[in-house]
Amino acid sequence: MGRIFQTRKATMFKRYAKMAKQFTKIGKEIVMAVKLSGPHPELNPRLRACIANAKAVNMPKTNIDAAIKRASEKDTSNYDEVIYEGYGPFGVPVLVECATDNPTRTIANLRLYFSRANGSVGTTGSVSFMFERKGLFKIDSTGLNHDDVELDIIDFGAEELTWDDETNELIVQVAFTDFGMMQAGLEDKKYVVKETIKTFIPTTTKELSEEEEIEFQKMLDKMEDDDDIMSVYHNLA
């Protein structure tokens, strides 16, 4: 009985830790959005996307409003958006997306994560050519007609559409340059956008053994625990 309780407690701790990480990430995104274009969602598309993402991870409205208010204060630090490149263990190319108020701290920590995993930080352009920048939109597909929707949004730059009947979601992929046009088009057509994601998709994939994947995951875990790191991309199959 005691072991079961400990397992449940550990699972709950991991879930809350993940939720806290998500809230921290979205809080930074809200700060950057407000600093760039102001605190009013109706006038700030980036902030509207942040709020949709916050709702997707069940971030309370009071937390969202508090984050916007803090971001509006003059003494609130802004964050620099930086993408670092490198090679993880076994030569796996890695892109690390950061939002930091102290780049010196961030790169020092990043070098440590890479070096301890027998990897290394690379120069700008050293691995980014292996990835394509994309935008993803998750839309509530409840009651939507597939043919009508596809005709509706193709002009907004849709590259790929994936209907997920289990979650009642339509996932739309666009080129990063069409992200704003797609967001504006979906809002104009009154689609319910549950989440927006800016991501990097690898153009090729690499395979590792099970043991090698475990070693690689250890590095990812360290990076994902770092509050300066927003997302980590790689090309493992």
Backbone bond lengths (Angstrom), bond angles and torsions (degrees), N, CA, C in turn:
res aa  C-N    CA-C-N  psi(-1)  N-CA   C-N-CA  omega(-1)  CA-C   N-CA-C  phi
1 M - - - 1.468 - - 1.521 110.88 -
2 G 1.348 114.64 -41.43 1.458 119.12 179.70 1.511 112.05 -63.89
3 R 1.348 116.65 -37.69 1.460 120.53 -179.93 1.515 110.52 -67.33
4 I 1.356 117.31 -40.02 1.462 120.82 177.85 1.519 110.56 -62.15
5 F 1.327 116.67 -42.68 1.464 121.22 179.35 1.522 110.63 -61.81
6 Q 1.350 116.25 -42.88 1.457 120.24 179.85 1.522 111.20 -63.85
7 T 1.338 116.65 -39.01 1.463 120.71 178.87 1.520 111.14 -64.35
8 R 1.345 115.28 -44.31 1.468 119.08 178.30 1.516 111.17 -63.89
9 K 1.315 116.39 -39.75 1.465 121.15 -179.84 1.524 110.24 -64.07
10 A 1.343 116.44 -41.76 1.462 120.57 179.32 1.525 110.66 -65.36
11 T 1.343 116.09 -39.97 1.461 120.27 178.88 1.519 111.04 -64.14
12 M 1.339 116.52 -42.97 1.464 120.30 178.11 1.514 111.26 -63.32
13 F 1.331 116.72 -40.21 1.466 120.39 -179.93 1.525 110.17 -62.48
14 K 1.340 116.87 -43.80 1.465 120.51 179.61 1.518 110.76 -63.28
15 R 1.346 116.06 -39.59 1.462 119.56 -179.46 1.519 111.16 -65.48
16 Y 1.336 116.74 -44.39 1.461 120.12 179.19 1.531 111.43 -67.88
17 A 1.327 116.91 -35.58 1.464 120.67 177.88 1.524 110.08 -64.17
18 K 1.343 116.46 -41.98 1.457 120.69 178.02 1.522 110.61 -64.43
19 M 1.345 117.06 -41.98 1.456 121.23 179.22 1.527 110.43 -63.25
20 A 1.329 116.99 -42.05 1.464 120.81 178.72 1.518 111.02 -61.74
21 K 1.335 116.37 -40.25 1.457 121.43 178.30 1.526 110.24 -63.30
22 Q 1.325 116.86 -43.24 1.461 120.75 178.95 1.523 111.00 -62.99
23 F 1.336 116.63 -42.64 1.462 120.45 179.62 1.527 110.68 -63.89
24 T 1.336 116.87 -40.94 1.467 120.94 178.64 1.522 110.66 -62.23
25 K 1.325 115.93 -44.60 1.466 121.03 179.85 1.522 110.75 -61.23
26 I 1.334 116.61 -47.92 1.465 120.06 -178.56 1.523 110.54 -66.81
27 G 1.336 116.83 -35.70 1.467 119.89 176.91 1.522 111.31 -59.64
28 K 1.323 117.19 -41.11 1.469 120.81 177.43 1.531 110.67 -66.26
29 E 1.334 115.75 -41.12 1.462 119.24 179.58 1.527 110.70 -62.71
30 I 1.338 116.55 -37.48 1.462 120.63 177.91 1.527 110.37 -65.00
31 V 1.329 116.75 -43.59 1.464 120.11 177.94 1.522 110.59 -57.34
32 M 1.337 116.46 -48.00 1.467 119.91 -177.87 1.521 111.06 -64.63
33 A 1.339 116.87 -38.69 1.460 120.42 179.78 1.524 111.20 -66.08
34 V 1.336 116.66 -44.13 1.470 120.98 -178.77 1.522 110.64 -67.47
35 K 1.333 116.98 -43.64 1.458 120.25 179.27 1.529 111.20 -61.26
36 L 1.331 116.05 -32.57 1.464 119.77 -176.78 1.524 112.58 -79.70
37 S 1.347 117.08 -44.14 1.470 119.06 -171.06 1.518 115.11 -136.22
38 G 1.337 118.28 13.82 1.452 119.92 174.01 1.516 114.34 95.84
39 P 1.365 116.56 167.91 1.470 122.21 -171.50 1.519 115.68 -89.51
40 H 1.326 117.90 4.86 1.463 119.79 -175.00 1.531 109.84 -101.21
41 P 1.325 117.82 110.83 1.469 121.32 -176.35 1.527 113.64 -55.50
42 E 1.329 116.67 -37.15 1.462 119.18 -176.83 1.532 112.06 -65.44
43 L 1.330 117.16 -18.91 1.461 121.58 179.27 1.529 112.72 -109.41
44 N 1.314 116.15 2.19 1.464 120.74 -171.90 1.533 109.95 -133.81
45 P 1.349 117.99 94.50 1.467 120.93 -178.05 1.528 113.23 -59.10
46 R 1.332 116.15 -37.17 1.464 118.72 -179.52 1.524 111.03 -65.60
47 L 1.324 116.27 -38.60 1.458 120.00 178.18 1.530 110.79 -67.66
48 R 1.319 117.23 -37.64 1.468 120.03 177.41 1.525 110.16 -61.03
49 A 1.320 116.16 -40.03 1.467 119.85 178.04 1.523 110.61 -65.08
50 C 1.329 117.21 -40.26 1.470 121.23 178.05 1.528 111.00 -60.90
51 I 1.324 116.24 -42.73 1.462 120.43 -178.71 1.524 110.36 -65.85
52 A 1.339 117.38 -40.09 1.463 120.74 177.06 1.530 110.74 -61.75
53 N 1.331 116.18 -41.74 1.466 120.18 179.22 1.526 111.07 -67.31
54 A 1.329 116.58 -35.94 1.464 119.98 177.93 1.520 110.94 -63.71
55 K 1.307 115.96 -42.75 1.467 120.35 178.55 1.521 111.07 -65.19
56 A 1.343 116.82 -32.53 1.467 120.96 -178.66 1.521 112.25 -64.88
57 V 1.337 116.94 -27.09 1.473 120.24 178.65 1.525 111.18 -106.61
58 N 1.353 115.49 19.30 1.467 122.21 175.53 1.530 113.28 61.98
59 M 1.307 116.94 34.52 1.461 120.84 174.34 1.537 107.73 -72.08
60 P 1.332 118.27 124.56 1.471 120.44 -177.52 1.526 112.60 -59.71
61 K 1.328 116.14 147.31 1.463 121.01 179.78 1.520 111.42 -58.63
62 T 1.338 116.71 -36.04 1.468 119.17 178.91 1.530 110.92 -61.89
63 N 1.330 116.89 -36.86 1.469 120.75 177.45 1.525 111.04 -67.71
64 I 1.327 115.60 -40.17 1.471 119.79 179.84 1.524 109.75 -64.12
65 D 1.340 116.40 -47.85 1.468 120.67 -179.25 1.530 111.05 -62.53
66 A 1.334 116.29 -39.17 1.468 120.32 179.61 1.521 110.60 -65.81
67 A 1.332 117.03 -39.20 1.466 120.78 179.30 1.522 110.93 -64.94
68 I 1.331 116.80 -40.39 1.465 120.32 178.23 1.527 110.34 -65.40
69 K 1.330 115.93 -41.67 1.462 120.02 179.86 1.525 111.02 -63.68
70 R 1.353 116.74 -44.96 1.468 119.92 179.01 1.527 110.70 -62.33
71 A 1.321 116.12 -40.34 1.462 120.01 -178.48 1.520 112.04 -65.33
72 S 1.335 116.19 -25.84 1.465 120.89 -178.80 1.523 112.52 -78.50
73 E 1.325 117.52 -15.67 1.457 120.90 -178.76 1.525 110.75 -76.19
74 K 1.316 115.60 140.53 1.468 120.90 -173.82 1.518 112.72 -64.17
75 D 1.339 117.04 -32.42 1.459 119.02 -175.23 1.532 112.98 -86.52
76 T 1.334 117.61 3.71 1.455 120.51 176.76 1.517 109.95 -77.27
77 S 1.313 116.46 126.88 1.463 120.75 -178.80 1.524 110.35 -65.22
78 N 1.334 114.71 143.16 1.453 119.30 171.75 1.525 108.25 -91.47
79 Y 1.316 116.26 166.54 1.454 120.45 -178.91 1.523 110.27 -119.33
80 D 1.316 115.44 139.83 1.453 120.61 173.50 1.521 108.56 -87.07
81 E 1.324 116.09 134.10 1.461 120.59 174.50 1.525 108.37 -91.64
82 V 1.312 116.28 119.64 1.462 121.59 -176.02 1.521 109.21 -132.84
83 I 1.320 116.37 138.86 1.464 121.39 174.96 1.525 108.24 -115.09
84 Y 1.331 115.49 120.59 1.460 121.63 177.64 1.525 109.17 -103.56
85 E 1.323 114.86 150.80 1.457 120.58 -179.02 1.521 109.85 -122.49
86 G 1.318 115.71 152.77 1.453 118.50 178.75 1.509 112.05 -176.19
87 Y 1.319 114.56 -178.36 1.460 121.49 176.48 1.519 108.53 -119.24
88 G 1.321 115.44 126.08 1.451 120.95 176.23 1.506 110.65 -82.85
89 P 1.320 117.69 -169.80 1.459 120.67 177.55 1.528 111.04 -59.27
90 F 1.332 115.65 146.24 1.464 123.36 178.06 1.526 112.32 65.32
91 G 1.338 115.50 23.41 1.461 120.49 173.97 1.506 115.96 73.43
92 V 1.335 117.86 21.01 1.470 120.75 -179.78 1.532 109.71 -77.04
93 P 1.348 118.27 122.44 1.465 120.18 177.75 1.528 111.37 -68.98
94 V 1.329 115.87 139.45 1.464 121.39 -174.82 1.522 110.22 -136.64
95 L 1.327 115.53 135.39 1.467 122.25 169.55 1.523 107.92 -112.48
96 V 1.329 116.51 133.56 1.459 121.14 -178.35 1.531 108.33 -121.90
97 E 1.321 115.58 116.18 1.461 122.10 -178.27 1.521 108.75 -95.18
98 C 1.331 116.99 122.90 1.462 121.60 -174.54 1.525 111.15 -124.04
99 A 1.330 115.14 153.57 1.457 123.05 169.27 1.523 105.43 -131.71
100 T 1.328 116.80 111.69 1.456 119.58 -169.69 1.522 112.53 -139.17
101 D 1.322 115.08 147.70 1.465 120.53 172.03 1.526 110.34 -101.41
102 N 1.339 116.54 6.26 1.463 121.81 179.53 1.535 108.65 -150.19
103 P 1.353 118.38 81.06 1.459 121.32 -177.49 1.526 113.59 -58.33
104 T 1.333 117.38 -30.70 1.465 120.03 179.40 1.525 110.69 -62.47
105 R 1.335 115.62 -44.39 1.465 120.36 177.26 1.521 111.10 -63.98
106 T 1.316 115.22 -42.94 1.459 119.99 -175.16 1.520 111.69 -63.78
107 I 1.326 117.76 -47.63 1.466 119.77 -177.69 1.524 110.99 -69.47
108 A 1.325 117.48 -32.51 1.470 120.24 177.41 1.531 110.30 -63.71
109 N 1.329 116.18 -45.08 1.467 120.11 178.15 1.522 111.02 -64.66
110 L 1.322 115.65 -39.84 1.457 120.07 -178.24 1.532 111.23 -64.88
111 R 1.315 116.22 -42.27 1.479 119.56 177.43 1.528 110.12 -59.66
112 L 1.322 115.88 -37.36 1.458 120.23 -179.53 1.532 110.92 -66.16
113 Y 1.329 116.62 -45.17 1.465 119.78 179.71 1.531 111.44 -60.72
114 F 1.345 115.53 -43.95 1.462 119.26 -179.67 1.533 111.22 -66.42
115 S 1.323 116.06 -47.63 1.469 119.16 -174.40 1.527 112.08 -65.31
116 R 1.319 117.36 -38.86 1.465 120.51 178.91 1.521 111.96 -66.34
117 A 1.330 116.68 -21.08 1.466 120.87 178.56 1.536 111.30 -99.64
118 N 1.345 115.81 12.99 1.468 121.31 -177.65 1.529 111.86 62.65
119 G 1.325 114.66 35.15 1.454 120.90 174.77 1.511 108.89 -116.68
120 S 1.334 116.64 -167.44 1.463 119.52 -179.33 1.517 110.58 -158.57
121 V 1.329 116.40 149.23 1.462 122.17 173.36 1.524 107.92 -75.52
122 G 1.325 116.38 136.57 1.453 120.85 -179.66 1.515 111.83 -104.92
123 T 1.307 115.51 179.20 1.458 121.75 177.10 1.534 109.55 -86.92
124 T 1.328 115.86 164.69 1.453 120.93 178.33 1.531 110.21 -59.72
125 G 1.315 115.55 126.31 1.459 120.36 -179.94 1.515 114.61 93.75
126 S 1.338 116.60 -4.83 1.470 119.42 -175.40 1.520 113.26 -69.80
127 V 1.347 117.59 -29.91 1.466 119.56 177.70 1.528 113.03 -131.95
128 S 1.323 118.22 -12.31 1.469 120.42 -174.43 1.528 112.29 -62.62
129 F 1.345 117.39 -24.82 1.459 120.27 179.68 1.534 111.54 -67.16
130 M 1.327 117.47 -12.20 1.466 121.49 178.57 1.527 112.33 -89.33
131 F 1.329 116.95 2.25 1.467 121.54 -177.13 1.530 109.60 -128.89
132 E 1.329 115.03 155.73 1.457 121.76 172.92 1.519 108.79 -118.40
133 R 1.329 115.95 135.03 1.460 121.46 178.78 1.522 108.92 -79.97
134 K 1.335 116.54 126.25 1.455 121.12 -177.54 1.524 111.00 -134.01
135 G 1.317 115.47 162.10 1.453 121.72 171.70 1.517 109.13 -117.66
136 L 1.329 116.29 141.47 1.462 121.48 177.58 1.528 109.20 -124.54
137 F 1.315 115.71 138.34 1.456 121.81 177.32 1.527 108.17 -124.29
138 K 1.333 116.52 126.70 1.460 121.32 175.01 1.525 107.90 -101.24
139 I 1.320 116.04 118.47 1.457 122.26 -174.71 1.523 109.66 -114.17
140 D 1.316 116.57 139.23 1.462 121.04 174.13 1.530 107.59 -67.71
141 S 1.340 116.05 115.73 1.470 120.33 -174.40 1.523 113.23 -97.33
142 T 1.322 117.54 7.14 1.466 120.85 -178.24 1.526 110.75 -57.05
143 G 1.338 116.00 120.37 1.465 120.91 176.09 1.509 115.38 78.24
144 L 1.323 118.56 3.58 1.456 120.60 -178.08 1.522 110.98 -85.28
145 N 1.333 115.90 143.53 1.456 122.22 175.25 1.527 108.86 -88.60
146 H 1.320 116.50 124.85 1.459 120.70 -174.34 1.532 112.09 -56.85
147 D 1.310 117.05 -50.35 1.462 120.18 -175.88 1.521 111.63 -64.09
148 D 1.331 116.29 -42.75 1.469 119.89 -178.70 1.524 110.86 -63.20
149 V 1.337 116.30 -43.17 1.465 120.17 -177.88 1.524 110.55 -65.96
150 E 1.320 116.30 -44.67 1.462 119.26 -177.86 1.526 111.41 -62.36
151 L 1.324 116.99 -39.30 1.465 120.18 176.00 1.525 110.91 -67.06
152 D 1.326 115.13 -33.83 1.462 121.77 -176.55 1.521 112.03 -66.19
153 I 1.348 116.70 -43.92 1.467 119.03 -168.39 1.525 114.26 -105.31
154 I 1.329 117.42 -0.91 1.455 118.78 -179.62 1.532 111.18 -62.15
155 D 1.327 116.15 -32.46 1.470 120.22 -179.11 1.523 112.63 -74.18
156 F 1.337 117.38 -10.97 1.463 120.73 179.58 1.539 111.84 -89.98
157 G 1.338 116.18 3.20 1.455 119.14 175.67 1.509 115.39 104.44
158 A 1.334 117.81 13.89 1.464 120.14 -178.68 1.528 110.75 -61.55
159 E 1.334 116.02 128.93 1.459 122.13 176.79 1.529 111.12 -99.18
160 E 1.325 115.87 -43.66 1.458 121.25 179.88 1.529 109.04 -139.79
161 L 1.326 115.32 144.28 1.464 121.08 176.59 1.522 108.57 -127.82
162 T 1.325 116.17 131.50 1.455 121.59 179.31 1.527 108.82 -126.49
163 W 1.323 115.85 119.13 1.464 121.03 178.76 1.521 108.61 -93.09
164 D 1.313 116.66 121.96 1.466 122.04 177.85 1.524 108.12 -109.61
165 D 1.334 115.63 101.02 1.463 119.81 -176.12 1.524 112.56 -72.51
166 E 1.333 117.42 -22.49 1.464 119.98 -179.91 1.520 111.79 -70.15
167 T 1.330 116.09 -39.11 1.471 120.30 -178.29 1.526 112.19 -102.34
168 N 1.342 116.58 -0.89 1.470 121.05 -176.02 1.522 111.30 55.24
169 E 1.326 114.47 50.58 1.461 120.32 179.81 1.528 110.45 -129.37
170 L 1.297 115.19 146.14 1.455 122.68 168.33 1.525 106.75 -110.54
171 I 1.325 116.13 123.68 1.465 120.99 178.92 1.525 108.23 -103.98
172 V 1.313 116.20 119.78 1.462 122.34 -177.10 1.529 108.81 -110.80
173 Q 1.321 115.48 127.47 1.470 120.30 176.68 1.523 109.46 -105.15
174 V 1.340 115.50 136.12 1.462 121.26 177.57 1.523 109.20 -134.46
175 A 1.332 115.75 158.39 1.449 120.10 169.67 1.527 107.96 -63.42
176 F 1.322 116.86 147.31 1.464 120.19 -176.51 1.528 111.61 -58.07
177 T 1.333 116.33 -33.57 1.471 120.20 -179.39 1.527 111.93 -67.79
178 D 1.343 117.37 -18.21 1.467 120.90 179.80 1.526 112.45 -100.59
179 F 1.333 117.18 8.47 1.461 120.78 -175.99 1.531 111.34 -58.38
180 G 1.311 116.97 -49.83 1.466 121.03 -178.38 1.508 112.58 -63.47
181 M 1.335 117.12 -40.53 1.463 120.81 179.84 1.526 110.48 -64.60
182 M 1.335 117.55 -41.33 1.460 120.41 178.62 1.525 111.00 -65.38
183 Q 1.340 117.11 -44.29 1.459 119.94 179.99 1.528 110.72 -59.72
184 A 1.332 116.34 -46.25 1.463 120.20 -179.45 1.525 111.10 -64.36
185 G 1.340 116.82 -39.82 1.455 120.67 -179.09 1.518 112.30 -66.20
186 L 1.331 116.78 -43.35 1.470 120.33 179.24 1.522 111.02 -64.86
187 E 1.335 116.08 -39.76 1.467 119.19 178.09 1.520 110.47 -65.52
188 D 1.337 117.00 -40.30 1.460 121.16 -178.91 1.520 111.24 -64.76
189 K 1.329 116.70 -35.94 1.467 121.67 -179.61 1.534 112.28 -86.47
190 K 1.328 116.63 1.26 1.473 122.93 175.37 1.533 113.60 67.09
191 Y 1.325 117.09 29.00 1.458 119.03 173.25 1.528 109.17 -74.29
192 V 1.326 116.05 148.80 1.465 120.88 179.11 1.529 108.32 -89.34
193 V 1.327 116.17 103.99 1.456 121.51 179.38 1.525 108.38 -88.27
194 K 1.330 115.96 115.12 1.463 121.23 -176.73 1.525 111.72 -84.58
195 E 1.328 116.73 -29.69 1.460 119.04 -177.36 1.527 109.02 -162.95
196 T 1.334 115.85 144.49 1.463 120.88 173.21 1.523 108.08 -122.33
197 I 1.329 115.44 141.70 1.458 120.42 -175.95 1.525 108.95 -136.45
198 K 1.315 115.84 130.27 1.459 121.25 169.99 1.528 106.70 -103.01
199 T 1.314 116.81 122.36 1.455 119.56 -169.80 1.520 111.64 -138.38
200 F 1.317 115.60 168.83 1.465 122.93 171.97 1.521 107.73 -115.75
201 I 1.321 116.77 129.07 1.457 121.69 179.76 1.522 108.88 -113.27
202 P 1.334 118.32 126.47 1.470 120.27 -178.28 1.525 111.89 -68.57
203 T 1.319 116.33 144.72 1.462 120.77 178.09 1.522 111.43 -84.75
204 T 1.328 117.33 -20.88 1.466 122.62 174.41 1.525 107.57 -137.43
205 T 1.316 116.20 162.08 1.462 119.77 179.66 1.525 111.29 -122.81
206 K 1.319 114.36 158.30 1.457 121.83 -178.14 1.531 108.43 -126.24
207 E 1.314 116.79 142.94 1.453 120.95 179.54 1.525 110.57 -112.19
208 L 1.332 115.72 141.91 1.461 122.61 176.36 1.524 108.65 -124.60
209 S 1.313 115.28 162.18 1.457 119.74 172.75 1.523 108.82 -72.09
210 E 1.317 116.45 167.74 1.465 120.43 179.99 1.522 111.06 -60.87
211 E 1.318 117.05 -41.03 1.469 121.23 179.54 1.523 110.87 -65.27
212 E 1.336 116.54 -40.28 1.464 120.69 179.60 1.527 110.84 -67.82
213 E 1.325 116.91 -38.12 1.463 120.07 177.81 1.528 111.22 -62.14
214 I 1.323 116.71 -37.66 1.464 120.72 178.49 1.524 110.13 -62.35
215 E 1.333 117.05 -42.93 1.463 121.21 178.62 1.525 110.89 -64.37
216 F 1.330 115.83 -41.13 1.462 119.82 179.64 1.527 110.53 -65.15
217 Q 1.324 116.51 -39.73 1.462 120.85 -179.38 1.518 111.46 -63.28
218 K 1.316 117.85 -32.65 1.463 120.76 178.16 1.530 110.48 -59.72
219 M 1.341 116.32 -41.48 1.461 119.52 177.49 1.527 110.44 -65.66
220 L 1.337 117.29 -42.95 1.457 120.62 179.11 1.524 111.67 -60.28
221 D 1.327 116.65 -40.98 1.466 120.61 179.74 1.519 111.23 -60.43
222 K 1.331 116.65 -41.68 1.468 120.49 178.51 1.526 110.39 -62.80
223 M 1.329 116.02 -43.52 1.463 119.77 -178.54 1.519 111.19 -66.74
224 E 1.328 116.77 -40.75 1.460 119.88 -176.86 1.522 112.62 -69.71
225 D 1.327 117.14 -18.59 1.465 121.03 176.77 1.529 112.24 -83.16
226 D 1.339 116.52 -9.79 1.464 121.42 -177.45 1.529 109.30 -86.14
227 D 1.330 117.11 122.27 1.468 120.87 -176.37 1.528 113.11 -65.61
228 D 1.345 118.14 -21.46 1.460 120.13 178.53 1.527 112.31 -75.69
229 I 1.330 116.56 -20.04 1.459 121.22 -174.82 1.522 109.54 -94.60
230 M 1.315 115.42 122.15 1.457 121.27 -177.55 1.529 112.14 -90.61
231 S 1.336 116.50 -44.71 1.462 120.86 -178.12 1.517 109.33 -151.46
232 V 1.334 115.69 149.95 1.455 121.70 176.35 1.531 107.80 -126.46
233 Y 1.339 115.82 130.70 1.458 121.02 -178.61 1.530 108.97 -120.37
234 H 1.327 115.63 143.98 1.470 120.77 177.65 1.516 107.76 -149.78
235 N 1.325 116.96 179.47 1.467 118.76 -176.70 1.522 113.15 -118.03
236 L 1.346 117.70 25.92 1.447 118.79 175.14 1.528 110.61 -63.53
237 A 1.317 116.02 139.26 1.469 120.42 -179.77 1.530 109.26 -64.40
